[in-house]
């Protein structure tokens, strides 16, 4: 389980589209975007009760901006929402 003390630069939120959990979708803080992406990639199934997580957002704790995002649409296709979609490499 990642660190949940909010002292690191990036915050990861992730969960299921069908069952939003508010603060329970907080997954931890990380030193880098790549570290947060790697954790999500390794834990996406466990997060969502055996199903692959439908979405995640990585937020810069200082600016409170979403710096990376990932979303699985209802059609099963994965896409990268928001203005960062071309830069995040998902």
C-alpha positions, 0 to 999 in steps of 0.5 A: 500500500502506498503512503497516505500521509500526503507529504509526497508531491503527487496524489493518486485517486482511482476507482470504478465508474459504477461505484464512486467512493469519494475519499475512499478512492484516494490511493496514496501519494508518490514522489513522481508521476511515473511512480504513481502510474506504476502503482496503478498499473500493478494494482488496478485489479485489486482496487476494484474488487477483482475488476480492472479499475475504470479510471485514475487521476494523478494530482499535483499536491502543490498546484492541485492540478490533474497532471495525468488521467486515465479512463476506461469507457463504457465500450471497454476502450481505454482513453486518456481524458483531459488536456494531458492525454497526449503527454502522459503516454497511457 
